[in-house]
Amino acid sequence: MWYFFSYLVFFYSLVIMASYLWLCIQSYRVQKKLALETPDDETIKYIIDRSPLAPSVSIIVPAHDDKSTVTTTVDSLLQLDYPRYEIIIVSDESEDQLQLLRETYQLEPVPFTPVYKVPCRKIRGLYKSSNPAYANLTVVDKLSGGRKSDSANAGINVCTTDYFVNTDADCIVEPMALYRVMWPVMNSHDTMIGVSGTMLMSNNCDIDWIRERYEDSQKKKGKRERGFFPFLLPKFQQLEYMRSFLIGKLGWSELNALPNISGGFGFFNTDIVIKSGGYDNTSMAEDVDMLLRMVTYMKNNGLKYTLAQVPKVCCWTAGPETFTEMKNQRTRWARGLFEITVNHFEMFFNRHYGVMGIFTLPYIFIFEFLAIFIEALGLYWLGILLITDAVNWSTFFIIFGMVYLFSILMTFVLMFFDYRLQTAPWKNRKKRYLTFFWCSVIEMLYHLMLTVFSMIGFYQYVTNKGKEWKSIG
């Protein structure tokens, strides 16, 4: 049986590598199309600013005990460059946070009768500023729902715009982000239900204004340097994010079948979200769950839709800097993956849901869900072989070398894509690429840690533990 498992892992690895190559090809095709169809930021701004058809946008920021970062986030949002947008901060029964916002932005309560278009806990009040400089800022005070999704639903109930962005209280949104996500909306023939904006790490970023805002938020948190790992862990996650956005999601967007739209910066059609029932407050993967329910709604009603991925960075987020923060993030992500697999399994391998059901969801099931158990079992089996001195070292090094070199190859492909797309205005791009290379060299150790955290997430799912709202990730 164990010999069969060894061959299974070998061929499983080959199929994964083939799928990555296929996604690289798909991503490159999208890049060529975008190069022909997407002008530079200034041209996009010129066209949208002068268009009477440019949709309005709400930026919804669920905030729960984020007193240390919420003003930094609001300040960055107030500097966005877009003609029609509003900022909705949803304070999830956080009295100190609400008081800070009221004092900082001169907020006063305004008359408001909530209409609950999607379910959420009671909205206690609405606050607007008496200062014209903050005219587009609204703060919602609500009873705690225990999850980000409940606060996001409260923001949807308050917003009156055509589209909304759902982001986090520790995120820094790019000034041109709304123009970048709005461009595919205005050029789509079908209903655009969601746009995924590329996200990168604000930790140790070499772009001055990002670094300054990040360091300011860390000072407010009272964080101190913790040795080597605060610099290393975010770099690993930066590499992961760039692979996900520039290879994975950009590749899937060619088939109009994005696997998810990140909760850190997700752009959605407000009307379709409401008709789909809003965010599910019981889900640990509310972003993926929301996308799948929107696709279900459109397919069940015979409506055509479009999903898009924007390759240029739209948002900067603070990544985990300690093992505890990383564990909290990855166990929650793993738990969310298990929930999505169980709760939406009727969509998997189902032709009714098009490419999403036939290809994307089976890919997630085979290469993300099952991969956790295969990797964990592989580590266990390797330990048994080492103890019994039964390792076939020549075969081991062949398989290990094949996977290791392929991982490094994917990093070089990623650097090529980033250079071609100019994803972010790095001050020292060569230094950045050298960092990516060294991270890919030792990334397997990082991946082993993530496998352990994923198994903990599975345990939490089975035992129904670990549901509390975490601020990182």
Secondary structure, DSSP 4 states (H G I P E B T S, - for coil): -HHHHHHHHHHHHHHHHHHHHHHHHHHHHHHHHHHHH---HHHHHHHHHT-TTPPPEEEEEEESS-TTTHHHHHHHHHT---SSEEEEEEEES-HHHHHHHHHHHTEEEE------SS--SPEEEEEEESSGGGTTEEEEEE---SSHHHHHHHHHHH--SSEEEEE-TTEEE-TTHHHHHHHHHHT-SSEEEEEEEEEEE-TT-SSHHHHHHHHHHHHHHT----SSHHHHHHHHHHHHHHHIIIIIIHHHHTTT--S---TTEEEEEHHHHHHTTS--TT-S-HHHHHHHHHHHHHHHTT--EEEEEEEEEEEEEPPP-SHHHHHHHHHHHHHHHHHHHHHTGGGTT-GGGHHIIIIIHHHHIIIIIHHHHHHHHHHHHHHHHHHTT---HHHHHHHHHHHHHHHHHHHHHHHHHHHHHT-S--S-HHHHHHHHHHHHHSHHHHHHHHHHHHHHHHHHHHHT---S--S--
